[in-house]
Amino acid sequence: MNTLAQELLKNFDDLPQTEQQALAVEILKRVVNFDVPPLTDEDLVLNAEELFLALDEQETDDE
């Protein structure tokens, strides 16, 4: 990922949740027709692991 993409993600993270959701909808509208290969089982496992770790961290922060 290049520097511009990383900066975009940082700016996205700094937005209020309602703005993040609105932006996500607009991005999804633009990428829905991309020719993307299907995810492998390994990709799914890695993404699930990242998600669960993030949720665990959030849960810990909320306590």
Secondary structure, 3 states (H helix, E strand, C coil): CCHHHHHHHHHHHHCCHHHHHHHHHHHHHHHCCCCCCCCCHHHHHHHHHHHHHHHHHHHHHHC
